[in-house]
Amino acid sequence: MLLSIENLNLSVRDHQILRDVSVEVAEGETVGLVGESGSGKSTTARAALRLVPPGARMSGGVTVCGNTMTDPAVVRQVRRTTAAMIFQDPRSVLNPVRRIGDSATERLVHVQGITRAEARTRIAELLVEVGLKDTERLLRCYPHQLSGGMLQRVVIAAALSSAPRLLLADEATSALDVTTQAEVLALLRRLQRKREMGVLFITHDLHLAAAYCDRVYVMKDGSIVNHQKGSEIFVNPTEPYTRALADAVPVLPERDPVEVRP
């Protein structure tokens, strides 16, 4: 397994956030994590990479590509070369007063120790791979000069710059319009197959999770309450809360065709 979370518990200031969470992601697999806002989806992904608030208490086991995420040196190595995370809002990730090229190459230069010229070349190649053109101009732009879809592609390119085996995508398409969302999802699928990555796909869109993911975990109040195949989980849910989530999705009523008179 690329990602194995076993009985993970997380508490912050005596308030328990996660309770006995267990999630697995295999190589080449897309696994969905869905639930209401505040259910613990993003916290689970962050905890997998030990991105937790100061003073947080964790118990349970987290393994990424065979590396136990307890030793700080191992955690840093995993973040550098093995796993990457796409955060929900690209505008909150990119510094608004720094050029795209400086933000996107920062990890390569300061963490992996390659030269700025090499880093810019690698990022430019990845920008082309994620479907962006005129990369030299884009690298000189500031975040406010790009659309949301373009920024999301920049963030994806930056996340892929270290050639990770595991990708944690936290609401990576929630801020995008439907057309751009479809393009980004197709892009992620193509890159996943090319690189044989495992993907933990966090979303609040139930239909999207069912259509896009091989398996889906459902979270409620910091716990996993259901786990089924993506093709089955909202068609034939085996757990009451999952059924309630599926029933809560609005469905447009059918309308009689409008008669068009000449």
Secondary structure, DSSP 8 states (H G I E B T S, - for coil): --EEEEEEEEEETTEEEEEEEEEEE-TT-EEEEEESTTSSHHHHHHHHTT---TT-EEEEEEEETTEETTSHHHHHHHHHHTEEEE-S-HHHHS-TTS-HHHHHHHHHHHTS---HHHHHHHHHHHHHHTT---HHHHHHS-GGGS-HHHHHHHHHHHHHTT--SEEEEESTTTTS-HHHHHHHHHHHHHHHHHHT-EEEEE-S-HHHHHHH-SEEEEEETTEEEEEEETTTTTTS-SSHHHHHHHHHS-------------
